[in-house]
Amino acid sequence: LRCMPACLEILEAGEESRVLVTLREGKFHQVKRMFAATGNEVLYLKRMAMGGVCLDETLKPGEYRPLTEEELRTLQESVRSEG
């Protein structure tokens, strides 16, 4: 699978490291595949933002809420700028 480059920031290094991965384009299990290619395993994965919209940290797993007008505009603009 070919995709756009990603950025990796190491937050904590050790037996179980913490990293921040920034993708511009995500393919099926891309992060897990990238780490597996280097002999590492992803134990926990959390999406922080999508298309310029930071995800609502007050929501529990499986919960959702409608997007605000501003969030909709941000997503629409990000789609236009990539197209």
PyMOL Python script that loads the backbone (N, CA, C, O; Angstrom):
from pymol import cmd

cmd.read_pdbstr("""\
ATOM      1  N   LEU A   1       0.830  -1.186   0.000  1.00  0.00           N
ATOM      2  CA  LEU A   1       0.000   0.000   0.000  1.00  0.00           C
ATOM      3  C   LEU A   1       0.875   1.250   0.000  1.00  0.00           C
ATOM      4  O   LEU A   1       1.801   1.356   0.804  1.00  0.00           O
ATOM      5  N   ARG A   2       0.599   2.173  -0.871  1.00  0.00           N
ATOM      6  CA  ARG A   2       1.304   3.445  -0.927  1.00  0.00           C
ATOM      7  C   ARG A   2       0.438   4.514  -0.276  1.00  0.00           C
ATOM      8  O   ARG A   2      -0.775   4.548  -0.482  1.00  0.00           O
ATOM      9  N   CYS A   3       1.058   5.384   0.508  1.00  0.00           N
ATOM     10  CA  CYS A   3       0.331   6.481   1.126  1.00  0.00           C
ATOM     11  C   CYS A   3       1.285   7.648   1.369  1.00  0.00           C
ATOM     12  O   CYS A   3       2.496   7.519   1.192  1.00  0.00           O
ATOM     13  N   MET A   4       0.737   8.763   1.767  1.00  0.00           N
ATOM     14  CA  MET A   4       1.541   9.953   2.013  1.00  0.00           C
ATOM     15  C   MET A   4       2.418   9.741   3.245  1.00  0.00           C
ATOM     16  O   MET A   4       2.085   8.923   4.103  1.00  0.00           O
ATOM     17  N   PRO A   5       3.549  10.477   3.345  1.00  0.00           N
ATOM     18  CA  PRO A   5       4.452  10.322   4.494  1.00  0.00           C
ATOM     19  C   PRO A   5       3.768  10.655   5.823  1.00  0.00           C
ATOM     20  O   PRO A   5       2.814  11.431   5.872  1.00  0.00           O
ATOM     21  N   ALA A   6       4.279  10.050   6.893  1.00  0.00           N
ATOM     22  CA  ALA A   6       3.782  10.283   8.245  1.00  0.00           C
ATOM     23  C   ALA A   6       4.882  10.940   9.067  1.00  0.00           C
ATOM     24  O   ALA A   6       6.052  10.916   8.683  1.00  0.00           O
ATOM     25  N   CYS A   7       4.505  11.522  10.192  1.00  0.00           N
ATOM     26  CA  CYS A   7       5.452  12.146  11.103  1.00  0.00           C
ATOM     27  C   CYS A   7       5.372  11.402  12.434  1.00  0.00           C
ATOM     28  O   CYS A   7       4.281  11.064  12.893  1.00  0.00           O
ATOM     29  N   LEU A   8       6.529  11.144  13.059  1.00  0.00           N
ATOM     30  CA  LEU A   8       6.588  10.419  14.322  1.00  0.00           C
ATOM     31  C   LEU A   8       7.318  11.268  15.352  1.00  0.00           C
ATOM     32  O   LEU A   8       8.434  11.727  15.109  1.00  0.00           O
ATOM     33  N   GLU A   9       6.687  11.475  16.500  1.00  0.00           N
ATOM     34  CA  GLU A   9       7.306  12.199  17.613  1.00  0.00           C
ATOM     35  C   GLU A   9       7.339  11.258  18.808  1.00  0.00           C
ATOM     36  O   GLU A   9       6.298  10.767  19.244  1.00  0.00           O
ATOM     37  N   ILE A  10       8.537  11.003  19.343  1.00  0.00           N
ATOM     38  CA  ILE A  10       8.679  10.113  20.496  1.00  0.00           C
ATOM     39  C   ILE A  10       8.425  10.923  21.761  1.00  0.00           C
ATOM     40  O   ILE A  10       9.157  11.868  22.057  1.00  0.00           O
ATOM     41  N   LEU A  11       7.386  10.551  22.507  1.00  0.00           N
ATOM     42  CA  LEU A  11       7.019  11.244  23.739  1.00  0.00           C
ATOM     43  C   LEU A  11       7.716  10.631  24.945  1.00  0.00           C
ATOM     44  O   LEU A  11       8.165  11.355  25.834  1.00  0.00           O
ATOM     45  N   GLU A  12       7.811   9.302  24.984  1.00  0.00           N
ATOM     46  CA  GLU A  12       8.505   8.561  26.045  1.00  0.00           C
ATOM     47  C   GLU A  12       9.142   7.337  25.406  1.00  0.00           C
ATOM     48  O   GLU A  12       8.474   6.595  24.686  1.00  0.00           O
ATOM     49  N   ALA A  13      10.425   7.118  25.661  1.00  0.00           N
ATOM     50  CA  ALA A  13      11.114   5.941  25.130  1.00  0.00           C
ATOM     51  C   ALA A  13      11.375   4.966  26.267  1.00  0.00           C
ATOM     52  O   ALA A  13      11.732   5.373  27.372  1.00  0.00           O
ATOM     53  N   GLY A  14      11.200   3.696  25.997  1.00  0.00           N
ATOM     54  CA  GLY A  14      11.430   2.672  27.007  1.00  0.00           C
ATOM     55  C   GLY A  14      10.874   1.343  26.557  1.00  0.00           C
ATOM     56  O   GLY A  14      10.634   1.125  25.370  1.00  0.00           O
ATOM     57  N   GLU A  15      10.669   0.444  27.524  1.00  0.00           N
ATOM     58  CA  GLU A  15      10.115  -0.873  27.217  1.00  0.00           C
ATOM     59  C   GLU A  15       8.767  -0.736  26.503  1.00  0.00           C
ATOM     60  O   GLU A  15       8.501  -1.429  25.521  1.00  0.00           O
ATOM     61  N   GLU A  16       7.930   0.157  27.004  1.00  0.00           N
ATOM     62  CA  GLU A  16       6.670   0.508  26.335  1.00  0.00           C
ATOM     63  C   GLU A  16       6.705   2.009  26.080  1.00  0.00           C
ATOM     64  O   GLU A  16       6.408   2.804  26.972  1.00  0.00           O
ATOM     65  N   SER A  17       7.065   2.390  24.874  1.00  0.00           N
ATOM     66  CA  SER A  17       7.220   3.802  24.515  1.00  0.00           C
ATOM     67  C   SER A  17       5.879   4.424  24.167  1.00  0.00           C
ATOM     68  O   SER A  17       4.920   3.728  23.832  1.00  0.00           O
ATOM     69  N   ARG A  18       5.829   5.750  24.252  1.00  0.00           N
ATOM     70  CA  ARG A  18       4.650   6.517  23.814  1.00  0.00           C
ATOM     71  C   ARG A  18       5.093   7.418  22.678  1.00  0.00           C
ATOM     72  O   ARG A  18       6.107   8.109  22.784  1.00  0.00           O
ATOM     73  N   VAL A  19       4.337   7.412  21.596  1.00  0.00           N
ATOM     74  CA  VAL A  19       4.680   8.232  20.436  1.00  0.00           C
ATOM     75  C   VAL A  19       3.438   8.942  19.917  1.00  0.00           C
ATOM     76  O   VAL A  19       2.311   8.518  20.172  1.00  0.00           O
ATOM     77  N   LEU A  20       3.660  10.018  19.193  1.00  0.00           N
ATOM     78  CA  LEU A  20       2.586  10.735  18.512  1.00  0.00           C
ATOM     79  C   LEU A  20       2.839  10.578  17.021  1.00  0.00           C
ATOM     80  O   LEU A  20       3.874  11.007  16.512  1.00  0.00           O
ATOM     81  N   VAL A  21       1.894   9.964  16.325  1.00  0.00           N
ATOM     82  CA  VAL A  21       2.006   9.742  14.882  1.00  0.00           C
ATOM     83  C   VAL A  21       1.015  10.669  14.196  1.00  0.00           C
ATOM     84  O   VAL A  21      -0.169  10.684  14.532  1.00  0.00           O
ATOM     85  N   THR A  22       1.505  11.440  13.237  1.00  0.00           N
ATOM     86  CA  THR A  22       0.641  12.345  12.475  1.00  0.00           C
ATOM     87  C   THR A  22       0.571  11.848  11.035  1.00  0.00           C
ATOM     88  O   THR A  22       1.589  11.758  10.348  1.00  0.00           O
ATOM     89  N   LEU A  23      -0.639  11.529  10.590  1.00  0.00           N
ATOM     90  CA  LEU A  23      -0.871  11.053   9.226  1.00  0.00           C
ATOM     91  C   LEU A  23      -1.660  12.093   8.455  1.00  0.00           C
ATOM     92  O   LEU A  23      -2.511  12.781   9.020  1.00  0.00           O
ATOM     93  N   ARG A  24      -1.383  12.208   7.172  1.00  0.00           N
ATOM     94  CA  ARG A  24      -2.211  13.045   6.312  1.00  0.00           C
ATOM     95  C   ARG A  24      -3.211  12.195   5.562  1.00  0.00           C
ATOM     96  O   ARG A  24      -4.213  12.693   5.050  1.00  0.00           O
ATOM     97  N   GLU A  25      -2.928  10.904   5.503  1.00  0.00           N
ATOM     98  CA  GLU A  25      -3.789   9.965   4.795  1.00  0.00           C
ATOM     99  C   GLU A  25      -3.637   8.621   5.491  1.00  0.00           C
ATOM    100  O   GLU A  25      -2.520   8.119   5.617  1.00  0.00           O
ATOM    101  N   GLY A  26      -4.725   8.036   5.941  1.00  0.00           N
ATOM    102  CA  GLY A  26      -4.638   6.767   6.649  1.00  0.00           C
ATOM    103  C   GLY A  26      -5.204   5.632   5.833  1.00  0.00           C
ATOM    104  O   GLY A  26      -6.316   5.722   5.312  1.00  0.00           O
ATOM    105  N   LYS A  27      -4.448   4.572   5.722  1.00  0.00           N
ATOM    106  CA  LYS A  27      -4.910   3.359   5.049  1.00  0.00           C
ATOM    107  C   LYS A  27      -5.255   2.322   6.116  1.00  0.00           C
ATOM    108  O   LYS A  27      -4.996   2.542   7.299  1.00  0.00           O
ATOM    109  N   PHE A  28      -5.820   1.224   5.718  1.00  0.00           N
ATOM    110  CA  PHE A  28      -6.264   0.147   6.611  1.00  0.00           C
ATOM    111  C   PHE A  28      -5.138  -0.284   7.560  1.00  0.00           C
ATOM    112  O   PHE A  28      -4.124  -0.818   7.110  1.00  0.00           O
ATOM    113  N   HIS A  29      -5.309  -0.058   8.857  1.00  0.00           N
ATOM    114  CA  HIS A  29      -4.345  -0.441   9.898  1.00  0.00           C
ATOM    115  C   HIS A  29      -2.942   0.085   9.624  1.00  0.00           C
ATOM    116  O   HIS A  29      -1.964  -0.579   9.968  1.00  0.00           O
ATOM    117  N   GLN A  30      -2.820   1.253   9.017  1.00  0.00           N
ATOM    118  CA  GLN A  30      -1.525   1.787   8.611  1.00  0.00           C
ATOM    119  C   GLN A  30      -0.542   1.905   9.768  1.00  0.00           C
ATOM    120  O   GLN A  30       0.609   1.489   9.639  1.00  0.00           O
ATOM    121  N   VAL A  31      -0.971   2.460  10.890  1.00  0.00           N
ATOM    122  CA  VAL A  31      -0.061   2.666  12.014  1.00  0.00           C
ATOM    123  C   VAL A  31       0.451   1.318  12.522  1.00  0.00           C
ATOM    124  O   VAL A  31       1.647   1.161  12.765  1.00  0.00           O
ATOM    125  N   LYS A  32      -0.437   0.357  12.682  1.00  0.00           N
ATOM    126  CA  LYS A  32      -0.025  -0.970  13.146  1.00  0.00           C
ATOM    127  C   LYS A  32       0.949  -1.614  12.169  1.00  0.00           C
ATOM    128  O   LYS A  32       1.910  -2.260  12.588  1.00  0.00           O
ATOM    129  N   ARG A  33       0.714  -1.448  10.888  1.00  0.00           N
ATOM    130  CA  ARG A  33       1.603  -2.018   9.871  1.00  0.00           C
ATOM    131  C   ARG A  33       2.975  -1.341   9.888  1.00  0.00           C
ATOM    132  O   ARG A  33       3.996  -2.009   9.727  1.00  0.00           O
ATOM    133  N   MET A  34       3.004  -0.019  10.081  1.00  0.00           N
ATOM    134  CA  MET A  34       4.282   0.708  10.121  1.00  0.00           C
ATOM    135  C   MET A  34       5.128   0.222  11.293  1.00  0.00           C
ATOM    136  O   MET A  34       6.328  -0.009  11.137  1.00  0.00           O
ATOM    137  N   PHE A  35       4.517   0.065  12.461  1.00  0.00           N
ATOM    138  CA  PHE A  35       5.259  -0.394  13.627  1.00  0.00           C
ATOM    139  C   PHE A  35       5.682  -1.853  13.484  1.00  0.00           C
ATOM    140  O   PHE A  35       6.793  -2.215  13.872  1.00  0.00           O
ATOM    141  N   ALA A  36       4.811  -2.691  12.932  1.00  0.00           N
ATOM    142  CA  ALA A  36       5.154  -4.098  12.724  1.00  0.00           C
ATOM    143  C   ALA A  36       6.351  -4.230  11.783  1.00  0.00           C
ATOM    144  O   ALA A  36       7.176  -5.127  11.955  1.00  0.00           O
ATOM    145  N   ALA A  37       6.452  -3.341  10.788  1.00  0.00           N
ATOM    146  CA  ALA A  37       7.564  -3.377   9.836  1.00  0.00           C
ATOM    147  C   ALA A  37       8.908  -3.114  10.512  1.00  0.00           C
ATOM    148  O   ALA A  37       9.952  -3.491   9.980  1.00  0.00           O
ATOM    149  N   THR A  38       8.889  -2.471  11.680  1.00  0.00           N
ATOM    150  CA  THR A  38      10.127  -2.196  12.418  1.00  0.00           C
ATOM    151  C   THR A  38      10.289  -3.137  13.612  1.00  0.00           C
ATOM    152  O   THR A  38      11.144  -2.916  14.470  1.00  0.00           O
ATOM    153  N   GLY A  39       9.464  -4.189  13.664  1.00  0.00           N
ATOM    154  CA  GLY A  39       9.565  -5.171  14.733  1.00  0.00           C
ATOM    155  C   GLY A  39       8.915  -4.734  16.036  1.00  0.00           C
ATOM    156  O   GLY A  39       9.231  -5.270  17.097  1.00  0.00           O
ATOM    157  N   ASN A  40       8.016  -3.773  15.967  1.00  0.00           N
ATOM    158  CA  ASN A  40       7.323  -3.279  17.161  1.00  0.00           C
ATOM    159  C   ASN A  40       5.841  -3.597  17.077  1.00  0.00           C
ATOM    160  O   ASN A  40       5.321  -3.905  16.005  1.00  0.00           O
ATOM    161  N   GLU A  41       5.166  -3.519  18.216  1.00  0.00           N
ATOM    162  CA  GLU A  41       3.738  -3.821  18.290  1.00  0.00           C
ATOM    163  C   GLU A  41       2.991  -2.633  18.893  1.00  0.00           C
ATOM    164  O   GLU A  41       3.459  -2.017  19.851  1.00  0.00           O
ATOM    165  N   VAL A  42       1.842  -2.322  18.334  1.00  0.00           N
ATOM    166  CA  VAL A  42       0.983  -1.264  18.872  1.00  0.00           C
ATOM    167  C   VAL A  42       0.089  -1.893  19.933  1.00  0.00           C
ATOM    168  O   VAL A  42      -0.691  -2.800  19.644  1.00  0.00           O
ATOM    169  N   LEU A  43       0.211  -1.400  21.174  1.00  0.00           N
ATOM    170  CA  LEU A  43      -0.599  -1.926  22.266  1.00  0.00           C
ATOM    171  C   LEU A  43      -1.856  -1.093  22.494  1.00  0.00           C
ATOM    172  O   LEU A  43      -2.867  -1.607  22.973  1.00  0.00           O
ATOM    173  N   TYR A  44      -1.792   0.194  22.151  1.00  0.00           N
ATOM    174  CA  TYR A  44      -2.923   1.100  22.367  1.00  0.00           C
ATOM    175  C   TYR A  44      -2.853   2.175  21.292  1.00  0.00           C
ATOM    176  O   TYR A  44      -1.781   2.711  21.008  1.00  0.00           O
ATOM    177  N   LEU A  45      -3.989   2.485  20.702  1.00  0.00           N
ATOM    178  CA  LEU A  45      -4.044   3.469  19.628  1.00  0.00           C
ATOM    179  C   LEU A  45      -5.241   4.368  19.862  1.00  0.00           C
ATOM    180  O   LEU A  45      -6.356   3.885  20.061  1.00  0.00           O
ATOM    181  N   LYS A  46      -5.017   5.676  19.839  1.00  0.00           N
ATOM    182  CA  LYS A  46      -6.101   6.630  20.080  1.00  0.00           C
ATOM    183  C   LYS A  46      -6.047   7.736  19.025  1.00  0.00           C
ATOM    184  O   LYS A  46      -5.015   8.382  18.846  1.00  0.00           O
ATOM    185  N   ARG A  47      -7.157   7.946  18.334  1.00  0.00           N
ATOM    186  CA  ARG A  47      -7.255   9.044  17.369  1.00  0.00           C
ATOM    187  C   ARG A  47      -7.464  10.332  18.149  1.00  0.00           C
ATOM    188  O   ARG A  47      -8.332  10.402  19.020  1.00  0.00           O
ATOM    189  N   MET A  48      -6.666  11.355  17.836  1.00  0.00           N
ATOM    190  CA  MET A  48      -6.732  12.630  18.543  1.00  0.00           C
ATOM    191  C   MET A  48      -7.498  13.693  17.745  1.00  0.00           C
ATOM    192  O   MET A  48      -8.178  14.543  18.320  1.00  0.00           O
ATOM    193  N   ALA A  49      -7.379  13.634  16.429  1.00  0.00           N
ATOM    194  CA  ALA A  49      -8.018  14.628  15.572  1.00  0.00           C
ATOM    195  C   ALA A  49      -8.214  14.023  14.193  1.00  0.00           C
ATOM    196  O   ALA A  49      -7.589  13.024  13.834  1.00  0.00           O
ATOM    197  N   MET A  50      -9.095  14.652  13.431  1.00  0.00           N
ATOM    198  CA  MET A  50      -9.329  14.205  12.064  1.00  0.00           C
ATOM    199  C   MET A  50      -9.711  15.409  11.221  1.00  0.00           C
ATOM    200  O   MET A  50     -10.651  16.133  11.546  1.00  0.00           O
ATOM    201  N   GLY A  51      -8.975  15.618  10.134  1.00  0.00           N
ATOM    202  CA  GLY A  51      -9.282  16.706   9.219  1.00  0.00           C
ATOM    203  C   GLY A  51      -9.278  18.079   9.866  1.00  0.00           C
ATOM    204  O   GLY A  51     -10.074  18.938   9.488  1.00  0.00           O
ATOM    205  N   GLY A  52      -8.395  18.302  10.837  1.00  0.00           N
ATOM    206  CA  GLY A  52      -8.320  19.608  11.487  1.00  0.00           C
ATOM    207  C   GLY A  52      -9.276  19.791  12.645  1.00  0.00           C
ATOM    208  O   GLY A  52      -9.287  20.849  13.275  1.00  0.00           O
ATOM    209  N   VAL A  53     -10.081  18.778  12.941  1.00  0.00           N
ATOM    210  CA  VAL A  53     -11.028  18.845  14.056  1.00  0.00           C
ATOM    211  C   VAL A  53     -10.513  17.956  15.183  1.00  0.00           C
ATOM    212  O   VAL A  53     -10.363  16.747  15.005  1.00  0.00           O
ATOM    213  N   CYS A  54     -10.242  18.558  16.345  1.00  0.00           N
ATOM    214  CA  CYS A  54      -9.824  17.782  17.516  1.00  0.00           C
ATOM    215  C   CYS A  54     -11.037  17.034  18.043  1.00  0.00           C
ATOM    216  O   CYS A  54     -12.130  17.591  18.146  1.00  0.00           O
ATOM    217  N   LEU A  55     -10.835  15.785  18.371  1.00  0.00           N
ATOM    218  CA  LEU A  55     -11.951  14.975  18.836  1.00  0.00           C
ATOM    219  C   LEU A  55     -12.300  15.320  20.281  1.00  0.00           C
ATOM    220  O   LEU A  55     -11.430  15.677  21.075  1.00  0.00           O
ATOM    221  N   ASP A  56     -13.559  15.210  20.602  1.00  0.00           N
ATOM    222  CA  ASP A  56     -14.110  15.584  21.906  1.00  0.00           C
ATOM    223  C   ASP A  56     -13.703  14.561  22.961  1.00  0.00           C
ATOM    224  O   ASP A  56     -14.179  13.426  22.945  1.00  0.00           O
ATOM    225  N   GLU A  57     -12.824  14.961  23.877  1.00  0.00           N
ATOM    226  CA  GLU A  57     -12.319  14.034  24.897  1.00  0.00           C
ATOM    227  C   GLU A  57     -13.344  13.718  25.983  1.00  0.00           C
ATOM    228  O   GLU A  57     -13.124  12.814  26.789  1.00  0.00           O
ATOM    229  N   THR A  58     -14.462  14.450  26.019  1.00  0.00           N
ATOM    230  CA  THR A  58     -15.479  14.170  27.042  1.00  0.00           C
ATOM    231  C   THR A  58     -16.359  12.987  26.657  1.00  0.00           C
ATOM    232  O   THR A  58     -17.092  12.459  27.493  1.00  0.00           O
ATOM    233  N   LEU A  59     -16.290  12.565  25.385  1.00  0.00           N
ATOM    234  CA  LEU A  59     -17.103  11.437  24.933  1.00  0.00           C
ATOM    235  C   LEU A  59     -16.467  10.119  25.345  1.00  0.00           C
ATOM    236  O   LEU A  59     -15.251   9.951  25.250  1.00  0.00           O
ATOM    237  N   LYS A  60     -17.289   9.189  25.800  1.00  0.00           N
ATOM    238  CA  LYS A  60     -16.830   7.852  26.152  1.00  0.00           C
ATOM    239  C   LYS A  60     -16.768   7.010  24.880  1.00  0.00           C
ATOM    240  O   LYS A  60     -17.400   7.359  23.883  1.00  0.00           O
ATOM    241  N   PRO A  61     -16.013   5.902  24.896  1.00  0.00           N
ATOM    242  CA  PRO A  61     -15.977   5.032  23.716  1.00  0.00           C
ATOM    243  C   PRO A  61     -17.379   4.648  23.262  1.00  0.00           C
ATOM    244  O   PRO A  61     -18.207   4.231  24.073  1.00  0.00           O
ATOM    245  N   GLY A  62     -17.644   4.788  21.970  1.00  0.00           N
ATOM    246  CA  GLY A  62     -18.948   4.457  21.406  1.00  0.00           C
ATOM    247  C   GLY A  62     -19.932   5.609  21.397  1.00  0.00           C
ATOM    248  O   GLY A  62     -20.945   5.541  20.700  1.00  0.00           O
ATOM    249  N   GLU A  63     -19.659   6.678  22.160  1.00  0.00           N
ATOM    250  CA  GLU A  63     -20.553   7.842  22.172  1.00  0.00           C
ATOM    251  C   GLU A  63     -20.227   8.752  20.988  1.00  0.00           C
ATOM    252  O   GLU A  63     -19.134   8.695  20.425  1.00  0.00           O
ATOM    253  N   TYR A  64     -21.182   9.577  20.630  1.00  0.00           N
ATOM    254  CA  TYR A  64     -20.975  10.552  19.562  1.00  0.00           C
ATOM    255  C   TYR A  64     -21.863  11.762  19.814  1.00  0.00           C
ATOM    256  O   TYR A  64     -22.765  11.730  20.651  1.00  0.00           O
ATOM    257  N   ARG A  65     -21.591  12.817  19.078  1.00  0.00           N
ATOM    258  CA  ARG A  65     -22.411  14.015  19.140  1.00  0.00           C
ATOM    259  C   ARG A  65     -22.405  14.650  17.753  1.00  0.00           C
ATOM    260  O   ARG A  65     -21.505  14.383  16.956  1.00  0.00           O
ATOM    261  N   PRO A  66     -23.389  15.480  17.459  1.00  0.00           N
ATOM    262  CA  PRO A  66     -23.383  16.165  16.157  1.00  0.00           C
ATOM    263  C   PRO A  66     -22.202  17.130  16.076  1.00  0.00           C
ATOM    264  O   PRO A  66     -21.772  17.687  17.086  1.00  0.00           O
ATOM    265  N   LEU A  67     -21.687  17.319  14.870  1.00  0.00           N
ATOM    266  CA  LEU A  67     -20.628  18.301  14.659  1.00  0.00           C
ATOM    267  C   LEU A  67     -21.209  19.703  14.745  1.00  0.00           C
ATOM    268  O   LEU A  67     -22.363  19.933  14.381  1.00  0.00           O
ATOM    269  N   THR A  68     -20.397  20.636  15.228  1.00  0.00           N
ATOM    270  CA  THR A  68     -20.820  22.039  15.241  1.00  0.00           C
ATOM    271  C   THR A  68     -20.691  22.590  13.823  1.00  0.00           C
ATOM    272  O   THR A  68     -20.052  21.975  12.969  1.00  0.00           O
ATOM    273  N   GLU A  69     -21.287  23.727  13.582  1.00  0.00           N
ATOM    274  CA  GLU A  69     -21.163  24.377  12.271  1.00  0.00           C
ATOM    275  C   GLU A  69     -19.699  24.665  11.952  1.00  0.00           C
ATOM    276  O   GLU A  69     -19.261  24.481  10.817  1.00  0.00           O
ATOM    277  N   GLU A  70     -18.944  25.116  12.951  1.00  0.00           N
ATOM    278  CA  GLU A  70     -17.520  25.419  12.746  1.00  0.00           C
ATOM    279  C   GLU A  70     -16.730  24.150  12.391  1.00  0.00           C
ATOM    280  O   GLU A  70     -15.866  24.186  11.515  1.00  0.00           O
ATOM    281  N   GLU A  71     -17.023  23.031  13.068  1.00  0.00           N
ATOM    282  CA  GLU A  71     -16.344  21.772  12.761  1.00  0.00           C
ATOM    283  C   GLU A  71     -16.666  21.314  11.344  1.00  0.00           C
ATOM    284  O   GLU A  71     -15.783  20.831  10.636  1.00  0.00           O
ATOM    285  N   LEU A  72     -17.917  21.459  10.926  1.00  0.00           N
ATOM    286  CA  LEU A  72     -18.305  21.101   9.555  1.00  0.00           C
ATOM    287  C   LEU A  72     -17.540  21.937   8.535  1.00  0.00           C
ATOM    288  O   LEU A  72     -17.050  21.409   7.538  1.00  0.00           O
ATOM    289  N   ARG A  73     -17.438  23.251   8.786  1.00  0.00           N
ATOM    290  CA  ARG A  73     -16.679  24.133   7.879  1.00  0.00           C
ATOM    291  C   ARG A  73     -15.207  23.713   7.814  1.00  0.00           C
ATOM    292  O   ARG A  73     -14.619  23.669   6.733  1.00  0.00           O
ATOM    293  N   THR A  74     -14.619  23.406   8.966  1.00  0.00           N
ATOM    294  CA  THR A  74     -13.215  22.993   9.020  1.00  0.00           C
ATOM    295  C   THR A  74     -12.989  21.730   8.190  1.00  0.00           C
ATOM    296  O   THR A  74     -12.023  21.645   7.432  1.00  0.00           O
ATOM    297  N   LEU A  75     -13.888  20.743   8.337  1.00  0.00           N
ATOM    298  CA  LEU A  75     -13.759  19.506   7.561  1.00  0.00           C
ATOM    299  C   LEU A  75     -13.947  19.747   6.076  1.00  0.00           C
ATOM    300  O   LEU A  75     -13.219  19.181   5.262  1.00  0.00           O
ATOM    301  N   GLN A  76     -14.913  20.579   5.710  1.00  0.00           N
ATOM    302  CA  GLN A  76     -15.150  20.890   4.304  1.00  0.00           C
ATOM    303  C   GLN A  76     -13.938  21.597   3.695  1.00  0.00           C
ATOM    304  O   GLN A  76     -13.566  21.322   2.554  1.00  0.00           O
ATOM    305  N   GLU A  77     -13.323  22.507   4.453  1.00  0.00           N
ATOM    306  CA  GLU A  77     -12.143  23.216   3.967  1.00  0.00           C
ATOM    307  C   GLU A  77     -10.955  22.270   3.807  1.00  0.00           C
ATOM    308  O   GLU A  77     -10.185  22.400   2.855  1.00  0.00           O
ATOM    309  N   SER A  78     -10.802  21.325   4.726  1.00  0.00           N
ATOM    310  CA  SER A  78      -9.682  20.391   4.630  1.00  0.00           C
ATOM    311  C   SER A  78      -9.840  19.471   3.409  1.00  0.00           C
ATOM    312  O   SER A  78      -8.849  19.113   2.773  1.00  0.00           O
ATOM    313  N   VAL A  79     -11.066  19.094   3.086  1.00  0.00           N
ATOM    314  CA  VAL A  79     -11.323  18.269   1.908  1.00  0.00           C
ATOM    315  C   VAL A  79     -11.017  19.057   0.634  1.00  0.00           C
ATOM    316  O   VAL A  79     -10.411  18.527  -0.297  1.00  0.00           O
ATOM    317  N   ARG A  80     -11.436  20.318   0.596  1.00  0.00           N
ATOM    318  CA  ARG A  80     -11.179  21.162  -0.581  1.00  0.00           C
ATOM    319  C   ARG A  80      -9.685  21.394  -0.788  1.00  0.00           C
ATOM    320  O   ARG A  80      -9.210  21.377  -1.924  1.00  0.00           O
ATOM    321  N   SER A  81      -8.939  21.610   0.297  1.00  0.00           N
ATOM    322  CA  SER A  81      -7.509  21.902   0.168  1.00  0.00           C
ATOM    323  C   SER A  81      -6.706  20.689  -0.257  1.00  0.00           C
ATOM    324  O   SER A  81      -5.629  20.842  -0.833  1.00  0.00           O
ATOM    325  N   GLU A  82      -7.206  19.471   0.014  1.00  0.00           N
ATOM    326  CA  GLU A  82      -6.498  18.260  -0.389  1.00  0.00           C
ATOM    327  C   GLU A  82      -6.875  17.833  -1.798  1.00  0.00           C
ATOM    328  O   GLU A  82      -6.140  17.073  -2.430  1.00  0.00           O
ATOM    329  N   GLY A  83      -7.992  18.301  -2.292  1.00  0.00           N
ATOM    330  CA  GLY A  83      -8.492  17.864  -3.600  1.00  0.00           C
ATOM    331  C   GLY A  83      -7.953  18.637  -4.693  1.00  0.00           C
ATOM    332  O   GLY A  83      -8.284  18.383  -5.851  1.00  0.00           O
TER     333      GLY A  83
END
""", "prot")
cmd.dss("prot")
cmd.show_as("cartoon", "prot")
cmd.util.cbc("prot")
cmd.orient("prot")
